[in-house]
């Protein structure tokens, strides 16, 4: 079983990967990374991961027009 510190490091890795993918407009990769981050997130961060994943899934279907 992973320790608290290992989970923190995994969460940081996957949340940074997700954030970077979002910035590049790669919402599929971002959604997958947020889902992975969710698996090792603290209770406090779980809602954030779910919300970001849902945002990315929505952006894959209906992106903002930017007008």
C-alpha positions as CSV (number, residue, x, y, z in Angstrom):
1,X,0.0,0.0,0.0
2,X,1.3,3.5,-0.9
3,X,2.3,5.9,1.8
4,X,0.8,9.3,2.2
5,X,4.0,10.9,0.8
6,X,4.0,8.5,-2.2
7,X,0.3,9.4,-2.9
8,X,1.1,13.1,-2.6
9,X,3.9,12.8,-5.2
10,X,1.7,10.8,-7.5
11,X,-1.1,13.3,-7.2
12,X,1.3,16.2,-7.9
13,X,2.7,14.4,-11.0
14,X,-0.7,13.5,-12.5
15,X,-2.3,16.9,-11.7
16,X,0.6,18.7,-13.3
17,X,0.3,16.5,-16.3
18,X,-3.4,17.2,-16.5
19,X,-3.0,20.9,-16.1
20,X,-0.3,21.0,-18.9
21,X,-2.5,19.0,-21.2
22,X,-5.4,21.4,-20.5
23,X,-3.3,24.4,-21.4
24,X,-2.4,22.7,-24.7
25,X,-6.0,22.0,-25.5
26,X,-5.5,18.2,-25.2
27,X,-8.6,17.5,-23.2
28,X,-8.6,13.8,-23.7
29,X,-5.2,13.4,-22.1
30,X,-6.1,15.9,-19.4
31,X,-9.3,14.0,-18.5
32,X,-7.4,10.7,-18.3
33,X,-4.7,12.4,-16.1
34,X,-7.3,14.0,-13.8
35,X,-8.9,10.5,-13.4
36,X,-5.6,9.0,-12.5
37,X,-4.9,11.9,-10.1
38,X,-8.2,11.2,-8.4
39,X,-7.1,7.7,-7.5
40,X,-4.3,9.1,-5.3
41,X,-5.9,12.4,-4.2
42,X,-6.6,13.4,-0.7
43,X,-10.3,13.6,0.3
44,X,-9.9,17.4,0.0
45,X,-8.7,17.2,-3.6
46,X,-11.0,14.5,-4.9
47,X,-13.8,16.9,-5.8
48,X,-11.4,19.1,-7.7
49,X,-10.2,16.2,-9.8
50,X,-13.7,15.1,-10.6
51,X,-14.7,18.7,-11.5
52,X,-11.7,19.1,-13.8
53,X,-12.2,15.7,-15.4
54,X,-15.8,16.6,-16.1
55,X,-14.8,20.0,-17.6
56,X,-12.3,18.3,-19.9
57,X,-14.9,15.7,-21.0
58,X,-17.3,18.6,-21.8
59,X,-14.6,20.4,-23.7
60,X,-14.1,17.3,-25.9
61,X,-17.7,17.4,-26.8
62,X,-18.5,21.2,-26.9
63,X,-15.4,23.4,-26.9
64,X,-15.6,27.1,-26.3
65,X,-15.7,29.2,-29.4
66,X,-13.3,31.9,-28.1
67,X,-15.3,34.7,-29.7
